Amino acid sequence: RRRLVLDLSALDFMDSSGLNVLIRAVNKARESDGDLYLAAPTPAVRRILEITGVMSTIPPHDAVADALAAAGGTR
């Protein structure tokens, strides 16, 4: 698949390893003319995405439905 939606709603913590996975995944997806969509990050994860600047590369969506719509899917 070239478009991937990640539901982050149950993720309470993310460290540099998790951020590295996200960055590598979005780069790989975009190399294949796809993209990565983040959905419903918890406040703690959203804060990490903000602090590190990842939000400028992979802007998160407030809800899974929003991310799915952005990805061009319905479920």
All heavy atoms as TSV, in Angstrom:
chain	resi	resn	atom	element	x	y	z
A	1	ARG	N	N	0.837	-1.180	0.000
A	1	ARG	CA	C	0.000	0.000	0.000
A	1	ARG	C	C	0.879	1.239	0.000
A	1	ARG	O	O	1.901	1.276	0.656
A	1	ARG	CB	C	-0.904	-0.023	1.213
A	1	ARG	CG	C	-1.704	-1.301	1.293
A	1	ARG	CD	C	-3.058	-1.005	1.802
A	1	ARG	NE	N	-3.782	-2.267	1.921
A	1	ARG	CZ	C	-4.889	-2.500	1.304
A	1	ARG	NH1	N	-5.426	-1.578	0.559
A	1	ARG	NH2	N	-5.499	-3.637	1.441
A	2	ARG	N	N	0.420	2.241	-0.687
A	2	ARG	CA	C	1.193	3.484	-0.761
A	2	ARG	C	C	0.707	4.529	0.233
A	2	ARG	O	O	1.437	5.437	0.562
A	2	ARG	CB	C	1.144	4.054	-2.167
A	2	ARG	CG	C	1.859	3.154	-3.168
A	2	ARG	CD	C	1.887	3.751	-4.515
A	2	ARG	NE	N	0.530	4.057	-4.952
A	2	ARG	CZ	C	0.239	4.766	-6.010
A	2	ARG	NH1	N	1.202	5.250	-6.744
A	2	ARG	NH2	N	-1.002	4.990	-6.348
A	3	ARG	N	N	-0.519	4.401	0.706
A	3	ARG	CA	C	-1.059	5.335	1.690
A	3	ARG	C	C	-1.335	4.582	2.978
A	3	ARG	O	O	-2.037	3.588	2.979
A	3	ARG	CB	C	-2.342	5.972	1.174
A	3	ARG	CG	C	-2.098	6.848	-0.016
A	3	ARG	CD	C	-3.362	7.538	-0.459
A	3	ARG	NE	N	-3.226	7.790	-1.868
A	3	ARG	CZ	C	-4.179	7.610	-2.754
A	3	ARG	NH1	N	-5.349	7.194	-2.387
A	3	ARG	NH2	N	-3.947	7.856	-4.014
A	4	LEU	N	N	-0.786	5.088	4.052
A	4	LEU	CA	C	-0.894	4.411	5.338
A	4	LEU	C	C	-1.410	5.385	6.387
A	4	LEU	O	O	-0.901	6.494	6.514
A	4	LEU	CB	C	0.485	3.891	5.754
A	4	LEU	CG	C	0.588	3.167	7.077
A	4	LEU	CD1	C	-0.224	1.875	7.057
A	4	LEU	CD2	C	2.043	2.873	7.381
A	5	VAL	N	N	-2.461	4.967	7.101
A	5	VAL	CA	C	-3.003	5.753	8.206
A	5	VAL	C	C	-2.601	5.070	9.500
A	5	VAL	O	O	-2.865	3.884	9.691
A	5	VAL	CB	C	-4.538	5.872	8.109
A	5	VAL	CG1	C	-5.098	6.538	9.353
A	5	VAL	CG2	C	-4.939	6.644	6.859
A	6	LEU	N	N	-1.952	5.814	10.397
A	6	LEU	CA	C	-1.570	5.289	11.699
A	6	LEU	C	C	-2.463	5.898	12.773
A	6	LEU	O	O	-2.476	7.113	12.960
A	6	LEU	CB	C	-0.113	5.613	12.016
A	6	LEU	CG	C	0.937	4.970	11.132
A	6	LEU	CD1	C	2.323	5.415	11.565
A	6	LEU	CD2	C	0.833	3.465	11.188
A	7	ASP	N	N	-3.213	5.059	13.471
A	7	ASP	CA	C	-4.069	5.480	14.563
A	7	ASP	C	C	-3.218	5.534	15.830
A	7	ASP	O	O	-2.812	4.498	16.360
A	7	ASP	CB	C	-5.226	4.499	14.712
A	7	ASP	CG	C	-6.171	4.840	15.844
A	7	ASP	OD1	O	-5.914	5.806	16.588
A	7	ASP	OD2	O	-7.178	4.125	15.984
A	8	LEU	N	N	-2.966	6.727	16.330
A	8	LEU	CA	C	-2.113	6.921	17.499
A	8	LEU	C	C	-2.912	7.117	18.785
A	8	LEU	O	O	-2.347	7.447	19.826
A	8	LEU	CB	C	-1.194	8.125	17.275
A	8	LEU	CG	C	-0.322	8.095	16.023
A	8	LEU	CD1	C	0.469	9.392	15.912
A	8	LEU	CD2	C	0.595	6.897	16.032
A	9	SER	N	N	-4.201	6.899	18.740
A	9	SER	CA	C	-5.073	7.217	19.873
A	9	SER	C	C	-4.768	6.419	21.137
A	9	SER	O	O	-5.097	6.865	22.233
A	9	SER	CB	C	-6.539	7.025	19.487
A	9	SER	OG	O	-6.808	5.674	19.149
A	10	ALA	N	N	-4.155	5.272	21.036
A	10	ALA	CA	C	-3.840	4.452	22.215
A	10	ALA	C	C	-2.378	4.562	22.621
A	10	ALA	O	O	-1.931	3.864	23.532
A	10	ALA	CB	C	-4.205	2.995	21.945
A	11	LEU	N	N	-1.651	5.442	21.977
A	11	LEU	CA	C	-0.219	5.573	22.237
A	11	LEU	C	C	0.024	6.673	23.273
A	11	LEU	O	O	-0.216	7.852	23.027
A	11	LEU	CB	C	0.502	5.916	20.930
A	11	LEU	CG	C	2.011	5.868	20.916
A	11	LEU	CD1	C	2.513	4.466	21.221
A	11	LEU	CD2	C	2.518	6.320	19.555
A	12	ASP	N	N	0.483	6.282	24.449
A	12	ASP	CA	C	0.706	7.240	25.530
A	12	ASP	C	C	2.111	7.832	25.532
A	12	ASP	O	O	2.354	8.844	26.179
A	12	ASP	CB	C	0.467	6.567	26.888
A	12	ASP	CG	C	-0.982	6.198	27.096
A	12	ASP	OD1	O	-1.859	6.939	26.620
A	12	ASP	OD2	O	-1.240	5.158	27.730
A	13	PHE	N	N	3.035	7.212	24.828
A	13	PHE	CA	C	4.435	7.630	24.883
A	13	PHE	C	C	5.095	7.356	23.550
A	13	PHE	O	O	4.814	6.355	22.900
A	13	PHE	CB	C	5.161	6.842	25.990
A	13	PHE	CG	C	6.629	7.088	26.046
A	13	PHE	CD1	C	7.140	8.228	26.647
A	13	PHE	CD2	C	7.520	6.184	25.483
A	13	PHE	CE1	C	8.510	8.459	26.698
A	13	PHE	CE2	C	8.890	6.404	25.532
A	13	PHE	CZ	C	9.377	7.552	26.138
A	14	MET	N	N	5.976	8.258	23.158
A	14	MET	CA	C	6.796	8.036	21.972
A	14	MET	C	C	8.170	8.628	22.239
A	14	MET	O	O	8.285	9.757	22.709
A	14	MET	CB	C	6.179	8.672	20.726
A	14	MET	CG	C	7.017	8.423	19.476
A	14	MET	SD	S	6.342	9.174	17.997
A	14	MET	CE	C	4.889	8.186	17.763
A	15	ASP	N	N	9.205	7.856	21.930
A	15	ASP	CA	C	10.567	8.357	22.099
A	15	ASP	C	C	11.215	8.516	20.732
A	15	ASP	O	O	10.549	8.442	19.698
A	15	ASP	CB	C	11.378	7.444	23.017
A	15	ASP	CG	C	11.557	6.036	22.478
A	15	ASP	OD1	O	11.177	5.776	21.314
A	15	ASP	OD2	O	12.091	5.194	23.220
A	16	SER	N	N	12.518	8.717	20.721
A	16	SER	CA	C	13.229	8.949	19.465
A	16	SER	C	C	13.151	7.745	18.525
A	16	SER	O	O	13.149	7.923	17.303
A	16	SER	CB	C	14.685	9.312	19.732
A	16	SER	OG	O	15.341	8.267	20.425
A	17	SER	N	N	13.046	6.560	19.067
A	17	SER	CA	C	12.913	5.371	18.207
A	17	SER	C	C	11.602	5.410	17.435
A	17	SER	O	O	11.561	5.115	16.240
A	17	SER	CB	C	12.978	4.092	19.039
A	17	SER	OG	O	14.224	3.971	19.663
A	18	GLY	N	N	10.534	5.776	18.116
A	18	GLY	CA	C	9.237	5.882	17.450
A	18	GLY	C	C	9.222	6.982	16.413
A	18	GLY	O	O	8.675	6.827	15.322
A	19	LEU	N	N	9.829	8.117	16.740
A	19	LEU	CA	C	9.919	9.216	15.779
A	19	LEU	C	C	10.714	8.796	14.549
A	19	LEU	O	O	10.348	9.134	13.419
A	19	LEU	CB	C	10.568	10.438	16.429
A	19	LEU	CG	C	9.741	11.130	17.498
A	19	LEU	CD1	C	10.589	12.148	18.236
A	19	LEU	CD2	C	8.517	11.782	16.885
A	20	ASN	N	N	11.783	8.050	14.766
A	20	ASN	CA	C	12.594	7.561	13.659
A	20	ASN	C	C	11.768	6.659	12.743
A	20	ASN	O	O	11.867	6.754	11.514
A	20	ASN	CB	C	13.822	6.821	14.187
A	20	ASN	CG	C	14.781	6.449	13.090
A	20	ASN	OD1	O	15.002	7.211	12.161
A	20	ASN	ND2	N	15.350	5.265	13.193
A	21	VAL	N	N	10.952	5.803	13.325
A	21	VAL	CA	C	10.092	4.920	12.525
A	21	VAL	C	C	9.132	5.755	11.677
A	21	VAL	O	O	8.940	5.477	10.481
A	21	VAL	CB	C	9.319	3.934	13.424
A	21	VAL	CG1	C	8.227	3.217	12.648
A	21	VAL	CG2	C	10.274	2.932	14.049
A	22	LEU	N	N	8.523	6.774	12.272
A	22	LEU	CA	C	7.596	7.626	11.527
A	22	LEU	C	C	8.295	8.327	10.365
A	22	LEU	O	O	7.783	8.362	9.245
A	22	LEU	CB	C	6.963	8.667	12.440
A	22	LEU	CG	C	6.014	8.179	13.510
A	22	LEU	CD1	C	5.473	9.368	14.311
A	22	LEU	CD2	C	4.879	7.368	12.922
A	23	ILE	N	N	9.458	8.891	10.632
A	23	ILE	CA	C	10.186	9.627	9.591
A	23	ILE	C	C	10.619	8.695	8.463
A	23	ILE	O	O	10.477	9.020	7.285
A	23	ILE	CB	C	11.381	10.371	10.213
A	23	ILE	CG1	C	10.857	11.479	11.118
A	23	ILE	CG2	C	12.308	10.925	9.137
A	23	ILE	CD1	C	11.892	12.077	12.040
A	24	ARG	N	N	11.120	7.537	8.817
A	24	ARG	CA	C	11.517	6.572	7.776
A	24	ARG	C	C	10.312	6.102	6.979
A	24	ARG	O	O	10.390	5.944	5.752
A	24	ARG	CB	C	12.252	5.401	8.410
A	24	ARG	CG	C	13.620	5.837	8.973
A	24	ARG	CD	C	14.334	4.732	9.636
A	24	ARG	NE	N	14.738	3.760	8.612
A	24	ARG	CZ	C	15.513	2.742	8.835
A	24	ARG	NH1	N	15.994	2.533	10.044
A	24	ARG	NH2	N	15.839	1.919	7.870
A	25	ALA	N	N	9.196	5.875	7.667
A	25	ALA	CA	C	7.982	5.395	6.984
A	25	ALA	C	C	7.441	6.443	6.019
A	25	ALA	O	O	7.049	6.113	4.899
A	25	ALA	CB	C	6.920	5.000	8.003
A	26	VAL	N	N	7.393	7.698	6.440
A	26	VAL	CA	C	6.881	8.736	5.539
A	26	VAL	C	C	7.821	8.925	4.357
A	26	VAL	O	O	7.375	9.111	3.218
A	26	VAL	CB	C	6.602	10.067	6.274
A	26	VAL	CG1	C	7.864	10.824	6.614
A	26	VAL	CG2	C	5.663	10.926	5.454
A	27	ASN	N	N	9.124	8.865	4.580
A	27	ASN	CA	C	10.073	8.988	3.465
A	27	ASN	C	C	9.903	7.843	2.476
A	27	ASN	O	O	9.891	8.065	1.257
A	27	ASN	CB	C	11.503	9.049	3.982
A	27	ASN	CG	C	11.824	10.363	4.653
A	27	ASN	OD1	O	11.175	11.374	4.414
A	27	ASN	ND2	N	12.818	10.355	5.510
A	28	LYS	N	N	9.773	6.634	2.983
A	28	LYS	CA	C	9.588	5.459	2.117
A	28	LYS	C	C	8.277	5.566	1.336
A	28	LYS	O	O	8.233	5.300	0.132
A	28	LYS	CB	C	9.604	4.198	2.981
A	28	LYS	CG	C	9.614	2.931	2.219
A	28	LYS	CD	C	11.000	2.654	1.720
A	28	LYS	CE	C	11.095	1.183	1.355
A	28	LYS	NZ	N	12.332	0.892	0.688
A	29	ALA	N	N	7.204	5.960	2.021
A	29	ALA	CA	C	5.909	6.094	1.349
A	29	ALA	C	C	5.969	7.152	0.252
A	29	ALA	O	O	5.470	6.938	-0.854
A	29	ALA	CB	C	4.830	6.444	2.368
A	30	ARG	N	N	6.586	8.263	0.543
A	30	ARG	CA	C	6.652	9.350	-0.437
A	30	ARG	C	C	7.566	9.019	-1.605
A	30	ARG	O	O	7.332	9.488	-2.720
A	30	ARG	CB	C	7.062	10.650	0.247
A	30	ARG	CG	C	5.943	11.159	1.154
A	30	ARG	CD	C	6.297	12.386	1.913
A	30	ARG	NE	N	5.170	12.811	2.739
A	30	ARG	CZ	C	5.236	13.760	3.655
A	30	ARG	NH1	N	6.376	14.417	3.850
A	30	ARG	NH2	N	4.168	14.074	4.367
A	31	GLU	N	N	8.568	8.187	-1.386
A	31	GLU	CA	C	9.404	7.706	-2.494
A	31	GLU	C	C	8.588	6.863	-3.467
A	31	GLU	O	O	8.914	6.783	-4.652
A	31	GLU	CB	C	10.561	6.859	-1.961
A	31	GLU	CG	C	11.658	7.630	-1.303
A	31	GLU	CD	C	12.679	6.723	-0.631
A	31	GLU	OE1	O	12.592	5.484	-0.769
A	31	GLU	OE2	O	13.573	7.263	0.050
A	32	SER	N	N	7.538	6.227	-2.957
A	32	SER	CA	C	6.678	5.366	-3.774
A	32	SER	C	C	5.415	6.091	-4.217
A	32	SER	O	O	4.405	5.460	-4.542
A	32	SER	CB	C	6.286	4.114	-2.981
A	32	SER	OG	O	7.421	3.411	-2.577
A	33	ASP	N	N	5.461	7.437	-4.193
A	33	ASP	CA	C	4.319	8.266	-4.573
A	33	ASP	C	C	3.121	8.019	-3.661
A	33	ASP	O	O	1.978	8.054	-4.092
A	33	ASP	CB	C	3.941	8.041	-6.043
A	33	ASP	CG	C	3.083	9.170	-6.586
A	33	ASP	OD1	O	3.227	10.311	-6.102
A	33	ASP	OD2	O	2.254	8.908	-7.473
A	34	GLY	N	N	3.391	7.763	-2.386
A	34	GLY	CA	C	2.345	7.567	-1.394
A	34	GLY	C	C	2.508	8.577	-0.279
A	34	GLY	O	O	3.159	9.598	-0.443
A	35	ASP	N	N	1.906	8.268	0.869
A	35	ASP	CA	C	2.039	9.164	2.011
A	35	ASP	C	C	1.657	8.445	3.288
A	35	ASP	O	O	1.075	7.364	3.262
A	35	ASP	CB	C	1.173	10.405	1.845
A	35	ASP	CG	C	1.817	11.641	2.457
A	35	ASP	OD1	O	2.726	11.501	3.298
A	35	ASP	OD2	O	1.410	12.747	2.081
A	36	LEU	N	N	1.994	9.065	4.395
A	36	LEU	CA	C	1.696	8.561	5.729
A	36	LEU	C	C	0.809	9.589	6.411
A	36	LEU	O	O	1.092	10.792	6.355
A	36	LEU	CB	C	2.992	8.379	6.526
A	36	LEU	CG	C	2.861	7.941	7.967
A	36	LEU	CD1	C	2.361	6.500	8.039
A	36	LEU	CD2	C	4.197	8.063	8.688
A	37	TYR	N	N	-0.254	9.121	7.048
A	37	TYR	CA	C	-1.210	9.988	7.723
A	37	TYR	C	C	-1.303	9.577	9.182
A	37	TYR	O	O	-1.543	8.403	9.476
A	37	TYR	CB	C	-2.590	9.873	7.056
A	37	TYR	CG	C	-2.551	10.195	5.585
A	37	TYR	CD1	C	-2.215	9.216	4.656
A	37	TYR	CD2	C	-2.833	11.478	5.130
A	37	TYR	CE1	C	-2.163	9.511	3.299
A	37	TYR	CE2	C	-2.773	11.774	3.774
A	37	TYR	CZ	C	-2.446	10.787	2.864
A	37	TYR	OH	O	-2.382	11.074	1.532
A	38	LEU	N	N	-1.108	10.537	10.074
A	38	LEU	CA	C	-1.203	10.268	11.502
A	38	LEU	C	C	-2.589	10.673	11.982
A	38	LEU	O	O	-3.097	11.732	11.625
A	38	LEU	CB	C	-0.146	11.057	12.265
A	38	LEU	CG	C	1.299	10.830	11.836
A	38	LEU	CD1	C	2.230	11.689	12.679
A	38	LEU	CD2	C	1.663	9.366	11.944
A	39	ALA	N	N	-3.179	9.831	12.819
A	39	ALA	CA	C	-4.534	10.086	13.284
A	39	ALA	C	C	-4.609	10.051	14.802
A	39	ALA	O	O	-4.043	9.176	15.452
A	39	ALA	CB	C	-5.487	9.037	12.710
A	40	ALA	N	N	-5.327	11.012	15.358
A	40	ALA	CA	C	-5.721	11.048	16.763
A	40	ALA	C	C	-4.583	10.859	17.760
A	40	ALA	O	O	-4.683	10.050	18.676
A	40	ALA	CB	C	-6.820	10.014	17.002
A	41	PRO	N	N	-3.499	11.624	17.624
A	41	PRO	CA	C	-2.433	11.468	18.622
A	41	PRO	C	C	-2.904	11.949	19.991
A	41	PRO	O	O	-3.649	12.925	20.093
A	41	PRO	CB	C	-1.305	12.343	18.082
A	41	PRO	CG	C	-1.978	13.355	17.236
A	41	PRO	CD	C	-3.180	12.671	16.647
A	42	THR	N	N	-2.465	11.272	21.021
A	42	THR	CA	C	-2.765	11.689	22.384
A	42	THR	C	C	-2.022	13.001	22.660
A	42	THR	O	O	-1.074	13.349	21.940
A	42	THR	CB	C	-2.312	10.615	23.387
A	42	THR	OG1	O	-0.913	10.387	23.212
A	42	THR	CG2	C	-3.086	9.315	23.203
A	43	PRO	N	N	-2.413	13.743	23.680
A	43	PRO	CA	C	-1.721	15.005	23.972
A	43	PRO	C	C	-0.208	14.838	24.162
A	43	PRO	O	O	0.566	15.666	23.677
A	43	PRO	CB	C	-2.402	15.494	25.260
A	43	PRO	CG	C	-3.793	14.934	25.163
A	43	PRO	CD	C	-3.612	13.571	24.526
A	44	ALA	N	N	0.204	13.789	24.836
A	44	ALA	CA	C	1.642	13.574	25.058
A	44	ALA	C	C	2.381	13.334	23.748
A	44	ALA	O	O	3.467	13.879	23.518
A	44	ALA	CB	C	1.856	12.398	26.008
A	45	VAL	N	N	1.806	12.536	22.874
A	45	VAL	CA	C	2.442	12.244	21.581
A	45	VAL	C	C	2.394	13.477	20.691
A	45	VAL	O	O	3.380	13.806	20.014
A	45	VAL	CB	C	1.790	11.015	20.910
A	45	VAL	CG1	C	2.302	10.832	19.498
A	45	VAL	CG2	C	2.045	9.766	21.753
A	46	ARG	N	N	1.280	14.189	20.704
A	46	ARG	CA	C	1.180	15.420	19.913
A	46	ARG	C	C	2.271	16.410	20.327
A	46	ARG	O	O	2.886	17.059	19.489
A	46	ARG	CB	C	-0.201	16.054	20.066
A	46	ARG	CG	C	-0.382	17.331	19.253
A	46	ARG	CD	C	-1.770	17.894	19.412
A	46	ARG	NE	N	-2.761	17.109	18.723
A	46	ARG	CZ	C	-3.081	17.233	17.438
A	46	ARG	NH1	N	-2.445	18.121	16.683
A	46	ARG	NH2	N	-4.012	16.488	16.896
A	47	ARG	N	N	2.525	16.503	21.617
A	47	ARG	CA	C	3.557	17.415	22.122
A	47	ARG	C	C	4.941	17.043	21.594
A	47	ARG	O	O	5.717	17.901	21.172
A	47	ARG	CB	C	3.547	17.403	23.660
A	47	ARG	CG	C	4.531	18.352	24.260
A	47	ARG	CD	C	4.059	19.795	24.130
A	47	ARG	NE	N	5.049	20.662	24.769
A	47	ARG	CZ	C	5.560	21.736	24.204
A	47	ARG	NH1	N	5.160	22.110	23.019
A	47	ARG	NH2	N	6.455	22.449	24.830
A	48	ILE	N	N	5.253	15.749	21.582
A	48	ILE	CA	C	6.537	15.282	21.037
A	48	ILE	C	C	6.633	15.613	19.554
A	48	ILE	O	O	7.682	16.043	19.064
A	48	ILE	CB	C	6.717	13.765	21.279
A	48	ILE	CG1	C	6.840	13.471	22.771
A	48	ILE	CG2	C	7.892	13.207	20.507
A	48	ILE	CD1	C	8.023	14.123	23.444
A	49	LEU	N	N	5.548	15.416	18.828
A	49	LEU	CA	C	5.538	15.738	17.398
A	49	LEU	C	C	5.769	17.234	17.180
A	49	LEU	O	O	6.465	17.637	16.246
A	49	LEU	CB	C	4.217	15.299	16.760
A	49	LEU	CG	C	3.915	13.801	16.776
A	49	LEU	CD1	C	2.506	13.541	16.257
A	49	LEU	CD2	C	4.936	13.020	15.979
A	50	GLU	N	N	5.191	18.057	18.051
A	50	GLU	CA	C	5.384	19.512	17.964
A	50	GLU	C	C	6.825	19.904	18.270
A	50	GLU	O	O	7.453	20.648	17.510
A	50	GLU	CB	C	4.462	20.233	18.946
A	50	GLU	CG	C	3.012	20.222	18.579
A	50	GLU	CD	C	2.129	20.814	19.682
A	50	GLU	OE1	O	2.645	21.155	20.775
A	50	GLU	OE2	O	0.917	20.919	19.446
A	51	ILE	N	N	7.335	19.420	19.394
A	51	ILE	CA	C	8.677	19.801	19.851
A	51	ILE	C	C	9.740	19.441	18.826
A	51	ILE	O	O	10.681	20.202	18.593
A	51	ILE	CB	C	9.001	19.126	21.203
A	51	ILE	CG1	C	8.157	19.738	22.304
A	51	ILE	CG2	C	10.478	19.217	21.544
A	51	ILE	CD1	C	8.222	18.983	23.620
A	52	THR	N	N	9.609	18.285	18.212
A	52	THR	CA	C	10.632	17.799	17.282
A	52	THR	C	C	10.454	18.322	15.859
A	52	THR	O	O	11.324	18.108	15.018
A	52	THR	CB	C	10.620	16.261	17.236
A	52	THR	OG1	O	9.315	15.817	16.819
A	52	THR	CG2	C	10.973	15.680	18.592
A	53	GLY	N	N	9.343	18.969	15.584
A	53	GLY	CA	C	9.100	19.486	14.239
A	53	GLY	C	C	8.522	18.470	13.275
A	53	GLY	O	O	8.344	18.775	12.094
A	54	VAL	N	N	8.220	17.280	13.756
A	54	VAL	CA	C	7.658	16.244	12.886
A	54	VAL	C	C	6.292	16.678	12.346
A	54	VAL	O	O	5.915	16.329	11.230
A	54	VAL	CB	C	7.581	14.884	13.624
A	54	VAL	CG1	C	6.797	13.856	12.821
A	54	VAL	CG2	C	8.985	14.376	13.904
A	55	MET	N	N	5.570	17.494	13.119
A	55	MET	CA	C	4.245	17.953	12.672
A	55	MET	C	C	4.312	18.741	11.368
A	55	MET	O	O	3.347	18.751	10.612
A	55	MET	CB	C	3.560	18.785	13.745
A	55	MET	CG	C	3.001	17.952	14.870
A	55	MET	SD	S	2.145	18.923	16.122
A	55	MET	CE	C	0.654	19.355	15.276
A	56	SER	N	N	5.428	19.384	11.102
A	56	SER	CA	C	5.543	20.134	9.849
A	56	SER	C	C	5.718	19.201	8.658
A	56	SER	O	O	5.377	19.550	7.535
A	56	SER	CB	C	6.694	21.139	9.925
A	56	SER	OG	O	7.922	20.466	10.060
A	57	THR	N	N	6.242	18.019	8.907
A	57	THR	CA	C	6.439	17.027	7.845
A	57	THR	C	C	5.240	16.100	7.707
A	57	THR	O	O	4.843	15.756	6.603
A	57	THR	CB	C	7.695	16.178	8.151
A	57	THR	OG1	O	8.805	17.048	8.297
A	57	THR	CG2	C	7.970	15.185	7.047
A	58	ILE	N	N	4.681	15.696	8.843
A	58	ILE	CA	C	3.536	14.776	8.870
A	58	ILE	C	C	2.472	15.394	9.777
A	58	ILE	O	O	2.387	15.070	10.962
A	58	ILE	CB	C	3.918	13.387	9.422
A	58	ILE	CG1	C	5.253	12.899	8.901
A	58	ILE	CG2	C	2.819	12.379	9.111
A	58	ILE	CD1	C	5.792	11.686	9.628
A	59	PRO	N	N	1.654	16.305	9.266
A	59	PRO	CA	C	0.649	16.931	10.122
A	59	PRO	C	C	-0.402	15.906	10.569
A	59	PRO	O	O	-0.959	15.190	9.733
A	59	PRO	CB	C	0.022	18.008	9.251
A	59	PRO	CG	C	0.520	17.796	7.879
A	59	PRO	CD	C	1.653	16.820	7.921
A	60	PRO	N	N	-0.646	15.822	11.872
A	60	PRO	CA	C	-1.614	14.837	12.355
A	60	PRO	C	C	-3.051	15.312	12.153
A	60	PRO	O	O	-3.315	16.515	12.098
A	60	PRO	CB	C	-1.290	14.721	13.845
A	60	PRO	CG	C	-0.700	16.039	14.195
A	60	PRO	CD	C	0.021	16.516	12.973
A	61	HIS	N	N	-3.938	14.351	12.056
A	61	HIS	CA	C	-5.368	14.619	11.956
A	61	HIS	C	C	-5.995	14.324	13.308
A	61	HIS	O	O	-5.561	13.410	14.015
A	61	HIS	CB	C	-5.986	13.743	10.861
A	61	HIS	CG	C	-5.415	14.031	9.512
A	61	HIS	ND1	N	-5.923	14.992	8.674
A	61	HIS	CD2	C	-4.336	13.519	8.879
A	61	HIS	CE1	C	-5.203	15.041	7.573
A	61	HIS	NE2	N	-4.225	14.158	7.663
A	62	ASP	N	N	-7.022	15.074	13.655
A	62	ASP	CA	C	-7.642	14.923	14.969
A	62	ASP	C	C	-8.355	13.587	15.140
A	62	ASP	O	O	-8.453	13.077	16.246
A	62	ASP	CB	C	-8.622	16.054	15.242
A	62	ASP	CG	C	-7.904	17.383	15.442
A	62	ASP	OD1	O	-6.733	17.372	15.869
A	62	ASP	OD2	O	-8.523	18.420	15.165
A	63	ALA	N	N	-8.859	13.033	14.065
A	63	ALA	CA	C	-9.626	11.784	14.139
A	63	ALA	C	C	-9.205	10.832	13.017
A	63	ALA	O	O	-8.716	11.261	11.974
A	63	ALA	CB	C	-11.122	12.064	14.028
A	64	VAL	N	N	-9.419	9.556	13.253
A	64	VAL	CA	C	-9.095	8.535	12.247
A	64	VAL	C	C	-9.893	8.806	10.965
A	64	VAL	O	O	-9.350	8.709	9.861
A	64	VAL	CB	C	-9.362	7.124	12.783
A	64	VAL	CG1	C	-9.194	6.082	11.688
A	64	VAL	CG2	C	-8.441	6.825	13.960
A	65	ALA	N	N	-11.144	9.166	11.115
A	65	ALA	CA	C	-11.982	9.433	9.926
A	65	ALA	C	C	-11.398	10.558	9.081
A	65	ALA	O	O	-11.437	10.498	7.838
A	65	ALA	CB	C	-13.403	9.763	10.358
A	66	ASP	N	N	-10.847	11.580	9.737
A	66	ASP	CA	C	-10.226	12.688	9.005
A	66	ASP	C	C	-8.987	12.231	8.242
A	66	ASP	O	O	-8.754	12.641	7.106
A	66	ASP	CB	C	-9.839	13.815	9.968
A	66	ASP	CG	C	-11.038	14.430	10.662
A	66	ASP	OD1	O	-12.159	14.355	10.133
A	66	ASP	OD2	O	-10.838	14.979	11.769
A	67	ALA	N	N	-8.179	11.394	8.882
A	67	ALA	CA	C	-6.978	10.881	8.228
A	67	ALA	C	C	-7.346	9.979	7.051
A	67	ALA	O	O	-6.712	10.046	5.998
A	67	ALA	CB	C	-6.108	10.118	9.227
A	68	LEU	N	N	-8.355	9.156	7.242
A	68	LEU	CA	C	-8.807	8.295	6.146
A	68	LEU	C	C	-9.317	9.110	4.973
A	68	LEU	O	O	-9.025	8.806	3.814
A	68	LEU	CB	C	-9.901	7.332	6.623
A	68	LEU	CG	C	-9.435	6.202	7.517
A	68	LEU	CD1	C	-10.630	5.478	8.121
A	68	LEU	CD2	C	-8.557	5.233	6.745
A	69	ALA	N	N	-10.056	10.171	5.260
A	69	ALA	CA	C	-10.546	11.035	4.186
A	69	ALA	C	C	-9.388	11.701	3.450
A	69	ALA	O	O	-9.390	11.777	2.222
A	69	ALA	CB	C	-11.499	12.088	4.763
A	70	ALA	N	N	-8.390	12.150	4.196
A	70	ALA	CA	C	-7.215	12.769	3.576
A	70	ALA	C	C	-6.453	11.764	2.710
A	70	ALA	O	O	-5.884	12.141	1.675
A	70	ALA	CB	C	-6.290	13.336	4.646
A	71	ALA	N	N	-6.463	10.507	3.125
A	71	ALA	CA	C	-5.774	9.460	2.379
A	71	ALA	C	C	-6.577	8.984	1.182
A	71	ALA	O	O	-6.085	8.207	0.379
A	71	ALA	CB	C	-5.455	8.273	3.308
A	72	GLY	N	N	-7.804	9.446	1.089
A	72	GLY	CA	C	-8.637	9.053	-0.042
A	72	GLY	C	C	-9.407	7.775	0.168
A	72	GLY	O	O	-9.917	7.183	-0.774
A	73	GLY	N	N	-9.535	7.327	1.416
A	73	GLY	CA	C	-10.272	6.104	1.724
A	73	GLY	C	C	-11.440	6.391	2.640
A	73	GLY	O	O	-11.596	7.487	3.151
A	74	THR	N	N	-12.239	5.385	2.863
A	74	THR	CA	C	-13.387	5.559	3.726
A	74	THR	C	C	-13.305	4.711	4.982
A	74	THR	O	O	-14.037	4.888	5.909
A	74	THR	CB	C	-14.699	5.217	2.990
A	74	THR	OG1	O	-14.593	3.880	2.482
A	74	THR	CG2	C	-14.936	6.186	1.863
A	75	ARG	N	N	-12.418	3.720	5.001
A	75	ARG	CA	C	-12.223	2.923	6.211
A	75	ARG	C	C	-10.850	2.333	6.249
A	75	ARG	O	O	-10.063	2.454	5.449
A	75	ARG	CB	C	-13.240	1.826	6.391
A	75	ARG	CG	C	-13.612	1.067	5.164
A	75	ARG	CD	C	-14.671	0.042	5.526
A	75	ARG	NE	N	-15.047	-0.593	4.286
A	75	ARG	CZ	C	-15.158	-1.872	4.123
A	75	ARG	NH1	N	-14.972	-2.671	5.090
A	75	ARG	NH2	N	-15.513	-2.363	2.993
